[in-house]
Amino acid sequence: MDTKLVFGNAAAFATPMLAMFAVDLAADKNAEPRPAALTSSADLQRAVATLLASGEFKAGLGEVALLHAPAGVKAERLLLVGLGKAGDFSLDRIRKGAGTAVRAAKPRSVRGMAIAFPDAQAPGEALSAVLTARAMVEGAAIAEVDWDTYRSDRKDCAVDSLTLIAGETNAGMQRGFEEGQIVAAAQNFARALVNEPGNVLTPTELGARAKAMCNEAGLKCEVHSSEKIQELKMNAFWAVAKGSAQPPALIVMTYTPAIALAQGSPVLGLVGKGITFDTGGISIKSADGMEKMKYDMAGAAAMLGAMHAIARLQPAVKVIAVVCSAENMPDGIAYKPGDIVTAMSGKTIEIVNTDAEGRLVLADGLHYAKTLGCTHLIDAATLTGAVSIALGALNFGVFSNDEATCQKFRDGLKTSGEKGWRLPCTDDYRDHIKSEIADIMNTGKNRYGGSISGAMFLKEFAGDTPWVHLDIANCAWNEEKKPWLAYGPSGVALRSIVEWVRSYSA
């Protein structure tokens, strides 16, 4: 989608469709809605006045109303997009509003459209021009993509061009627009990886795509396989990988800023779980829903996408990403319940369930990142089904061993618009993973607090290094179509990881 930012009068802009935002001014949720357009343009206000007064349009989040040949407006169609209650006005509402506008255009075969900036401030949160521009670009670009890539009868209903129209020239807005394009492209890159079936995106292919992305972006990239993994004594990673005919991939990507950094500056480690297909291994999963296990590399995709964005945003901080990619298969030489493996760190692990494989590859990935000089760590993984029980599908799980490091991540959620909820990861939970015959075991002693048990396992390998763990299993795949987002891969956590990295920029 060709996207541009222009400054001028939206009502005078000729386009097949012009979208504008509206909010509900009613403070009480039980009161009659009072929809109001977020525009200072008298022409646009007049064009929608009758509709707003009719009571048909209530400005609910994701609600749309379409006017043809609107009086006093050059656009062929005028689309009114609801952002919900004015008191809930936020960057994320703007992001979702832009996405809703684009998705409303697609089934109407609208190939070119424009969206007017909300230049009349809602009574809720005051938003910066920079972040508003970024949110609009992100929402629109993320919404435009559908994931019917492999359908032979796929219909071309793409929005080819989008113009964002702001009333007044603003240099900061231009910067936000450009950043939004970078982050949205990275998120769609990650989503495309997650959408690939396991017979296409093997660990080797994931490594090849990482290499190609890094070559294009100017990042250093190394891709290793079985021999290097065994040489490094990554026995936890290798235990998972050896049961598949597909060789594993250890992917290491490095971003070094152009400016010289002070001695002792932080080095950030991004570690991603890259299980390109997960059968559960010997502890095999049930057939129901197993086809979705192609998404078990969504944590790795988030890290590849984050590096894609970081290379272009150029923060003043060194970043190293480590992705451990494998298939988890029940081969004759696959690891078994009851096995004992020694991780790269030297810790011994009792295997209780081979379907708890993600934490094993991450254990070696986290430790390896430390040996490469990383002083702060963040990992992302579709780690546990238990996080869905705890948090539903709205918030991914956030765990940490360090308050300051975690707070930096949580501060970035406001800009990213993503929702993460912190869960406990304190030492009194360690008994859940204590083994009688090894240092630790790879599941909890019972099914309670399963996502916490997974985090506690990873905490063993983060050690004293400040660390954040994101369990994204509940949010990485969008099961229901939303007005602003298609069914399929969400690319969740990428925007938040990028914000976390930028918070360390010198």
C-alpha positions as CSV (number, residue, x, y, z in Angstrom):
1,M,0.0,0.0,0.0
2,D,1.5,3.3,-1.1
3,T,1.0,5.7,1.8
4,K,1.7,9.4,2.0
5,L,1.2,12.3,4.4
6,V,-0.2,15.6,3.1
7,F,-1.1,18.8,4.8
8,G,-4.3,20.7,3.8
9,N,-8.1,20.8,3.8
10,A,-9.5,17.2,3.9
11,A,-12.9,18.3,2.7
12,A,-11.2,19.7,-0.5
13,F,-9.2,16.5,-1.2
14,A,-10.5,14.4,-4.2
15,T,-10.5,10.7,-3.3
16,P,-12.8,7.7,-3.8
17,M,-13.2,7.5,0.0
18,L,-12.4,9.9,2.9
19,A,-12.5,8.5,6.4
20,M,-12.9,10.6,9.6
21,F,-13.2,9.7,13.2
22,A,-16.0,10.3,15.8
23,V,-16.3,9.7,19.5
24,D,-19.2,9.3,21.9
25,L,-19.3,12.3,24.2
26,A,-21.8,10.7,26.7
27,A,-19.9,10.2,29.9
28,D,-22.3,7.7,31.4
29,K,-22.3,4.3,29.7
30,N,-26.0,4.0,30.2
31,A,-26.8,7.5,28.7
32,E,-27.9,8.0,25.2
33,P,-24.9,8.2,22.9
34,R,-23.8,11.7,21.8
35,P,-21.6,11.1,18.7
36,A,-19.3,13.9,17.7
37,A,-16.9,14.2,14.7
38,L,-13.3,14.8,15.6
39,T,-12.7,17.5,13.0
40,S,-12.4,21.3,13.0
41,S,-13.5,21.4,9.4
42,A,-16.9,23.2,9.0
43,D,-17.5,21.4,5.7
44,L,-16.9,18.0,7.2
45,Q,-19.0,18.8,10.2
46,R,-21.9,19.9,8.0
47,A,-21.6,16.7,5.8
48,V,-22.2,14.4,8.8
49,A,-24.5,16.6,10.9
50,T,-27.7,14.8,9.8
51,L,-26.3,11.4,10.4
52,L,-25.0,12.3,13.8
53,A,-28.3,13.8,14.8
54,S,-30.3,10.7,13.5
55,G,-29.2,8.4,16.3
56,E,-28.3,5.7,13.7
57,F,-24.6,6.1,14.3
58,K,-23.4,5.8,17.9
59,A,-19.6,6.1,17.4
60,G,-18.9,2.7,19.0
61,L,-15.4,1.4,18.6
62,G,-15.1,-0.1,15.2
63,E,-18.6,1.1,14.1
64,V,-18.7,2.7,10.6
65,A,-21.3,4.6,8.5
66,L,-20.9,5.4,4.9
67,L,-22.2,8.5,3.0
68,H,-22.2,8.7,-0.8
69,A,-21.7,12.0,-2.6
70,P,-21.4,14.0,0.6
71,A,-22.4,17.7,0.2
72,G,-19.6,20.2,0.3
73,V,-16.9,17.5,0.2
74,K,-14.8,16.5,-2.8
75,A,-14.5,12.8,-1.8
76,E,-16.9,10.4,-3.5
77,R,-17.7,8.7,-0.2
78,L,-17.4,9.8,3.4
79,L,-16.8,7.1,6.0
80,L,-17.4,7.9,9.6
81,V,-15.4,5.7,12.0
82,G,-16.3,5.3,15.7
83,L,-13.6,5.3,18.3
84,G,-15.9,4.7,21.3
85,K,-16.3,6.8,24.4
86,A,-14.4,10.1,24.4
87,G,-13.0,9.4,27.8
88,D,-11.3,6.3,26.4
89,F,-9.7,8.3,23.6
90,S,-6.1,7.0,23.1
91,L,-3.4,6.3,20.7
92,D,-4.6,2.7,20.4
93,R,-8.1,3.9,19.6
94,I,-6.6,6.0,16.8
95,R,-4.6,3.0,15.6
96,K,-7.7,0.8,15.6
97,G,-9.8,3.6,13.9
98,A,-7.3,3.8,11.0
99,G,-7.4,0.0,10.7
100,T,-11.2,0.0,10.7
101,A,-11.3,2.5,7.9
102,V,-9.0,0.5,5.7
103,R,-10.8,-2.8,6.4
104,A,-14.1,-1.1,5.6
105,A,-12.7,0.0,2.2
106,K,-11.5,-3.4,1.1
107,P,-14.9,-5.3,0.6
108,R,-16.2,-2.1,-1.2
109,S,-13.4,-2.4,-3.8
110,V,-12.1,1.0,-2.9
111,R,-8.5,1.0,-4.1
112,G,-7.6,4.5,-3.1
113,M,-8.6,6.4,0.1
114,A,-7.7,9.1,2.6
115,I,-8.0,9.5,6.3
116,A,-8.4,12.8,8.0
117,F,-6.3,13.4,11.2
118,P,-8.4,14.0,14.3
119,D,-7.7,17.7,14.6
120,A,-10.5,18.4,17.1
121,Q,-9.3,17.1,20.5
122,A,-11.6,14.7,22.3
123,P,-12.1,15.3,26.0
124,G,-10.0,12.3,26.9
125,E,-6.2,11.9,26.7
126,A,-4.2,14.6,24.9
127,L,-2.1,13.0,22.1
128,S,1.1,14.2,20.5
129,A,1.1,14.8,16.8
130,V,4.2,12.5,16.4
131,L,2.6,9.5,18.0
132,T,-0.8,10.1,16.4
133,A,0.8,10.0,12.9
134,R,2.7,6.9,13.8
135,A,-0.4,5.2,15.2
136,M,-2.5,6.0,12.1
137,V,0.1,4.6,9.7
138,E,0.6,1.4,11.8
139,G,-3.1,0.8,12.2
140,A,-3.8,1.2,8.5
141,A,-0.8,-0.9,7.2
142,I,-1.5,-3.7,9.7
143,A,-5.2,-3.8,8.8
144,E,-4.7,-3.9,5.0
145,V,-3.2,-7.4,4.9
146,D,-5.3,-10.5,4.6
147,W,-3.7,-13.9,5.1
148,D,-5.4,-16.0,2.3
149,T,-1.9,-16.2,0.6
150,Y,-2.4,-19.8,-0.4
151,R,-6.0,-19.7,-1.8
152,S,-6.1,-20.3,-5.5
153,D,-9.3,-18.2,-5.7
154,R,-7.9,-15.3,-3.8
155,K,-9.6,-12.1,-4.7
156,D,-7.6,-8.9,-5.1
157,C,-9.3,-6.4,-2.9
158,A,-6.2,-4.5,-1.7
159,V,-6.2,-0.8,-0.9
160,D,-3.4,0.3,-3.2
161,S,-3.0,3.9,-2.0
162,L,-3.7,5.8,1.3
163,T,-3.3,9.4,2.0
164,L,-3.3,10.8,5.6
165,I,-4.4,14.4,5.6
166,A,-3.4,16.8,8.4
167,G,-4.7,20.3,8.7
168,E,-1.4,22.0,9.5
169,T,2.2,21.4,8.6
170,N,4.1,19.7,11.4
171,A,7.6,18.4,11.2
172,G,7.1,16.1,14.1
173,M,4.1,14.5,12.4
174,Q,6.3,13.7,9.4
175,R,8.8,11.9,11.7
176,G,6.0,10.0,13.3
177,F,4.6,9.0,9.9
178,E,8.0,7.7,8.8
179,E,8.5,5.7,12.1
180,G,5.0,4.2,11.7
181,Q,5.9,3.0,8.2
182,I,9.0,1.3,9.5
183,V,7.3,-0.4,12.5
184,A,4.3,-1.5,10.5
185,A,6.5,-3.0,7.7
186,A,8.4,-4.9,10.4
187,Q,5.2,-6.2,12.0
188,N,3.8,-7.4,8.7
189,F,7.1,-9.1,7.9
190,A,6.8,-11.0,11.2
191,R,3.2,-11.8,10.6
192,A,4.0,-13.2,7.1
193,L,6.6,-15.5,8.7
194,V,4.0,-16.8,11.3
195,N,1.5,-17.4,8.5
196,E,3.7,-19.8,6.6
197,P,2.9,-23.5,6.9
198,G,5.5,-25.8,8.6
199,N,6.3,-27.6,5.3
200,V,7.4,-24.2,3.9
201,L,9.0,-22.5,6.8
202,T,11.4,-25.0,8.2
203,P,14.2,-24.0,10.6
204,T,16.5,-23.8,7.6
205,E,14.1,-21.6,5.7
206,L,13.6,-19.3,8.7
207,G,17.4,-18.9,8.9
208,A,17.5,-18.1,5.1
209,R,14.8,-15.5,5.5
210,A,16.6,-14.0,8.5
211,K,19.8,-13.8,6.5
212,A,18.1,-12.1,3.6
213,M,16.4,-9.6,5.8
214,C,19.7,-8.8,7.6
215,N,21.5,-8.4,4.3
216,E,18.9,-5.9,3.1
217,A,18.8,-4.0,6.4
218,G,22.6,-3.9,7.0
219,L,22.7,-6.2,10.0
220,K,25.3,-8.8,10.8
221,C,23.7,-12.3,10.7
222,E,25.1,-15.8,11.4
223,V,23.1,-19.0,10.9
224,H,24.4,-22.2,12.4
225,S,23.0,-25.7,12.6
226,S,23.4,-29.0,14.3
227,E,27.3,-29.1,14.5
228,K,27.6,-25.7,16.1
229,I,24.7,-26.4,18.5
230,Q,26.5,-29.5,19.7
231,E,29.9,-27.8,19.8
232,L,28.4,-25.1,22.1
233,K,27.0,-27.9,24.3
234,M,23.4,-26.5,23.8
235,N,22.1,-29.9,24.9
236,A,18.6,-28.6,25.9
237,F,18.2,-27.1,22.4
238,W,19.6,-30.2,20.7
239,A,17.4,-32.5,22.7
240,V,14.3,-30.9,21.1
241,A,15.9,-30.6,17.6
242,K,17.3,-34.1,17.2
243,G,13.9,-35.8,16.8
244,S,13.2,-34.1,13.4
245,A,14.5,-34.8,9.9
246,Q,14.7,-31.1,9.5
247,P,18.0,-29.7,10.9
248,P,17.7,-26.9,13.5
249,A,18.9,-23.3,13.1
250,L,20.7,-21.1,15.5
251,I,20.2,-17.5,14.2
252,V,22.3,-14.7,15.6
253,M,21.6,-11.1,14.4
254,T,23.6,-8.1,15.5
255,Y,22.8,-4.4,15.3
256,T,25.7,-2.0,16.1
257,P,24.9,1.7,16.1
258,A,26.9,4.0,13.9
259,I,27.8,6.3,16.8
260,A,30.4,5.3,19.4
261,L,28.9,4.2,22.7
262,A,30.4,4.8,26.1
263,Q,32.2,2.0,27.8
264,G,29.8,0.0,29.9
265,S,26.8,0.9,27.8
266,P,24.0,-1.8,27.8
267,V,23.9,-4.5,25.3
268,L,20.4,-5.8,24.7
269,G,19.6,-9.4,24.0
270,L,16.5,-10.4,22.2
271,V,15.8,-14.1,22.4
272,G,13.0,-15.8,20.4
273,K,11.4,-19.3,20.5
274,G,11.5,-20.6,16.9
275,I,9.6,-23.9,16.9
276,T,8.4,-24.0,13.3
277,F,6.1,-26.9,14.1
278,D,5.2,-28.5,17.4
279,T,3.7,-31.9,17.5
280,G,4.4,-32.1,21.3
281,G,7.1,-34.8,20.6
282,I,6.7,-38.1,22.4
283,S,4.1,-36.3,24.7
284,I,2.1,-35.8,21.5
285,K,-0.6,-33.2,21.3
286,S,-4.2,-34.1,20.5
287,A,-5.1,-33.8,16.8
288,D,-7.7,-31.0,17.5
289,G,-6.1,-27.7,16.7
290,M,-2.6,-29.1,16.1
291,E,-2.6,-27.4,12.6
292,K,-2.2,-24.1,14.4
293,M,1.2,-25.2,15.8
294,K,2.9,-23.7,12.8
295,Y,2.6,-20.4,14.8
296,D,4.9,-21.8,17.6
297,M,7.7,-19.6,16.1
298,A,5.8,-16.4,16.7
299,G,8.3,-15.3,19.3
300,A,11.2,-15.8,16.9
301,A,9.2,-13.8,14.2
302,A,8.7,-11.0,16.7
303,M,12.5,-10.8,17.2
304,L,13.2,-10.9,13.5
305,G,10.7,-8.2,12.9
306,A,12.0,-6.1,15.8
307,M,15.5,-6.3,14.3
308,H,14.0,-5.3,10.9
309,A,12.7,-2.1,12.6
310,I,15.7,-1.5,14.8
311,A,18.0,-1.5,11.7
312,R,16.0,1.4,10.2
313,L,15.1,3.3,13.4
314,Q,18.8,3.2,14.4
315,P,18.7,3.6,18.2
316,A,22.0,4.3,19.9
317,V,22.3,1.0,21.7
318,K,23.8,-2.4,20.6
319,V,21.3,-5.2,20.1
320,I,21.9,-8.9,19.6
321,A,19.1,-11.2,18.7
322,V,19.3,-15.0,19.3
323,V,16.7,-17.3,17.7
324,C,16.7,-21.0,18.5
325,S,14.7,-22.8,15.8
326,A,13.7,-26.4,15.5
327,E,10.8,-28.8,14.9
328,N,9.5,-30.8,17.9
329,M,8.8,-34.2,16.4
330,P,8.3,-37.8,17.8
331,D,11.1,-39.5,15.9
332,G,12.8,-42.7,17.0
333,I,15.7,-40.7,18.4
334,A,13.5,-37.9,19.9
335,Y,14.0,-37.0,23.6
336,K,11.7,-38.8,26.0
337,P,10.0,-38.1,29.3
338,G,12.4,-39.1,32.0
339,D,15.5,-38.1,30.1
340,I,18.1,-35.9,31.8
341,V,19.8,-33.2,29.7
342,T,22.5,-30.8,30.6
343,A,22.0,-27.3,29.3
344,M,24.7,-25.0,28.0
345,S,24.8,-23.3,31.4
346,G,25.6,-26.6,33.1
347,K,22.2,-27.0,34.8
348,T,20.7,-30.4,34.6
349,I,17.0,-30.7,33.5
350,E,14.6,-33.6,34.1
351,I,12.3,-34.0,31.1
352,V,8.8,-34.6,32.4
353,N,6.9,-33.6,29.3
354,T,8.3,-33.2,25.8
355,D,5.6,-30.7,24.9
356,A,7.3,-28.2,27.2
357,E,10.0,-27.8,24.6
358,G,10.0,-24.0,24.1
359,R,11.6,-23.4,27.5
360,L,14.4,-25.8,26.6
361,V,15.4,-24.0,23.5
362,L,15.1,-20.7,25.2
363,A,17.2,-21.9,28.2
364,D,20.2,-22.3,25.9
365,G,19.3,-19.2,23.9
366,L,19.2,-17.0,27.0
367,H,22.5,-18.3,28.3
368,Y,24.2,-18.0,24.9
369,A,23.0,-14.4,24.6
370,K,24.8,-13.7,27.9
371,T,28.0,-15.3,26.6
372,L,27.8,-12.9,23.6
373,G,27.9,-9.9,26.1
374,C,24.2,-9.1,26.5
375,T,23.6,-7.2,29.8
376,H,19.8,-7.0,29.5
377,L,17.5,-9.7,28.1
378,I,14.0,-10.0,26.8
379,D,12.5,-13.1,25.3
380,A,9.2,-13.8,23.5
381,A,7.6,-17.1,23.1
382,T,4.3,-18.9,22.6
383,L,5.3,-20.7,25.7
384,T,2.2,-22.0,27.5
385,G,-1.5,-22.7,27.0
386,A,-1.9,-21.7,30.7
387,V,-1.4,-18.0,29.9
388,S,-4.7,-18.2,28.0
389,I,-6.5,-19.5,31.0
390,A,-5.0,-16.8,33.2
391,L,-5.4,-13.8,30.9
392,G,-7.7,-14.7,28.0
393,A,-6.8,-13.3,24.6
394,L,-6.4,-9.6,25.5
395,N,-3.2,-9.4,27.5
396,F,0.0,-11.4,27.0
397,G,1.9,-12.4,30.1
398,V,4.9,-10.3,31.3
399,F,7.4,-11.7,33.8
400,S,10.7,-10.3,35.1
401,N,13.4,-10.6,37.6
402,D,14.2,-6.8,37.7
403,E,11.8,-4.0,38.5
404,A,13.6,-1.2,36.5
405,T,13.9,-3.4,33.4
406,C,10.3,-4.5,33.6
407,Q,9.1,-0.9,34.1
408,K,10.9,0.2,31.0
409,F,9.0,-2.4,29.1
410,R,5.6,-1.5,30.7
411,D,6.2,2.2,30.0
412,G,6.4,1.4,26.3
413,L,3.0,-0.3,26.2
414,K,1.3,3.1,26.1
415,T,3.1,3.9,22.8
416,S,2.9,0.4,21.3
417,G,-0.8,0.1,22.1
418,E,-0.3,-3.6,23.1
419,K,-1.6,-5.1,26.3
420,G,0.7,-7.0,28.6
421,W,-0.1,-8.0,32.2
422,R,2.6,-8.7,34.7
423,L,2.4,-12.0,36.6
424,P,4.5,-13.1,39.5
425,C,7.9,-14.6,39.0
426,T,9.3,-14.6,42.6
427,D,11.6,-17.2,44.2
428,D,8.8,-18.7,46.3
429,Y,7.5,-20.3,43.1
430,R,10.8,-22.1,42.5
431,D,9.6,-25.3,44.3
432,H,7.2,-25.8,41.4
433,I,10.1,-26.8,39.1
434,K,12.4,-28.4,41.6
435,S,13.4,-31.9,40.6
436,E,14.3,-34.8,42.9
437,I,16.9,-36.2,40.4
438,A,18.2,-33.2,38.5
439,D,18.6,-29.4,39.2
440,I,15.1,-28.6,37.8
441,M,12.4,-30.2,35.7
442,N,10.8,-28.8,32.6
443,T,7.2,-28.6,33.9
444,G,5.6,-27.6,37.2
445,K,4.7,-30.2,39.8
446,N,1.0,-29.7,38.9
447,R,-1.1,-27.9,36.3
448,Y,-1.6,-24.8,38.5
449,G,0.2,-21.6,37.5
450,G,1.6,-23.2,34.4
451,S,2.7,-19.9,32.8
452,I,4.5,-19.0,36.0
453,S,6.2,-22.4,36.1
454,G,7.5,-21.8,32.6
455,A,8.7,-18.3,33.5
456,M,10.5,-19.7,36.6
457,F,12.3,-22.2,34.4
458,L,13.6,-19.5,32.2
459,K,14.5,-17.3,35.1
460,E,17.1,-20.0,36.1
461,F,18.9,-19.3,32.9
462,A,18.6,-15.5,32.9
463,G,20.3,-15.6,36.3
464,D,21.3,-12.2,37.7
465,T,21.0,-10.6,34.3
466,P,18.0,-8.2,34.1
467,W,15.4,-10.0,32.1
468,V,11.8,-9.8,30.8
469,H,9.9,-12.8,29.6
470,L,6.8,-12.4,27.3
471,D,4.4,-15.3,27.1
472,I,2.5,-14.5,23.9
473,A,0.8,-17.8,23.3
474,N,-2.7,-16.3,23.9
475,C,-2.3,-13.3,21.6
476,A,-0.1,-14.4,18.7
477,W,-2.9,-15.7,16.5
478,N,-6.1,-13.7,16.0
479,E,-8.9,-16.2,16.1
480,E,-11.7,-13.8,15.4
481,K,-11.9,-11.1,12.7
482,K,-12.0,-7.7,14.2
483,P,-13.1,-4.5,12.5
484,W,-9.4,-3.4,12.5
485,L,-7.6,-6.7,12.1
486,A,-7.9,-9.8,9.9
487,Y,-8.0,-13.4,11.1
488,G,-4.6,-14.8,11.5
489,P,-1.1,-13.8,12.8
490,S,-1.1,-10.7,14.9
491,G,2.6,-9.9,15.2
492,V,2.1,-9.2,18.9
493,A,4.9,-7.9,21.1
494,L,7.0,-6.6,18.2
495,R,6.0,-2.9,18.7
496,S,6.5,-3.2,22.5
497,I,9.9,-4.9,22.1
498,V,11.0,-2.0,19.8
499,E,9.9,0.5,22.3
500,W,11.8,-1.3,25.1
501,V,15.0,-1.2,22.9
502,R,14.5,2.5,22.1
503,S,14.2,3.3,25.8
504,Y,17.9,2.3,26.2
505,S,19.1,4.5,23.3
506,A,21.9,6.8,24.3
